[in-house]
């Protein structure tokens, strides 16, 4: 059973990070602002719903593994780096979840409309945070897996 949960967790991480990198790349490489708006108008809501499902699956499977694999006991572990890595990965997951909520709230509220300067700033900042946090969380996950 644990292999299935780990597989689903890895699949969810792949979809979540892959989608994030793809949309981030669109924002950078699609220079035509009108084309960018059209693409995001159609792709954005679909991506938002799909990624919400995968982020939820990622969090649920992560919590499942945390409690059913006894990872909460890691904080009392003799392995020096493991408690540090796990603690900060959990903090980063909380931050990426908050950034995602902020980004999706603005995206759904303003899809097809002009954004205020504050909405634009928050949207771009949360998008950048999601992109960078994905890469950092992936690094933490690889380090934790190596130590387990």
JOMOLIN-V246973 format. One record per backbone hydrogen bond with DSSP energy under -0.5 kcal/mol. NH is the residue of the N-H (numbers start at 1). CO is the residue of the C=O. Records with the same first field share a line. If there is no record, write none. Layout:
NH->CO, CO
This chain:
5->1
6->2
7->3
8->4
9->5
10->6
11->7
12->8
13->9
14->10
15->11
16->12
17->13
18->14
19->15
20->16
21->17
22->18
23->19
24->20
25->21
26->22
27->23
28->24
29->25
30->26
31->29
33->31
36->32
37->33
38->34
39->35
40->36
41->37
42->38
43->39
44->40
46->42
47->43
48->44
49->45
50->46
51->47
52->48
53->49
54->50
55->51
56->52
57->53
58->54
59->55
60->56
61->57
62->58
63->59
64->60
65->61
66->62
67->63
68->64
69->65
71->65, 66
72->66
73->70
74->71
75->72
76->73
77->74
80->78
83->79
84->80
85->81
86->82
87->83
88->84
89->85
90->86
91->87
92->88
93->89
94->90
95->91
96->92
97->93
98->94
99->95
100->96
101->97
102->98
103->99
104->100
105->101
106->102
107->103
108->104
109->105
110->106
111->107
113->110
120->116
121->117
122->118
123->119
124->120
125->121
126->122
127->123
128->124
129->125
130->126
131->127
132->128
133->129
134->130
135->131
136->132
137->133
138->134
139->135
140->136
141->137
142->138
143->139
144->140
145->141
146->142
147->143
148->144
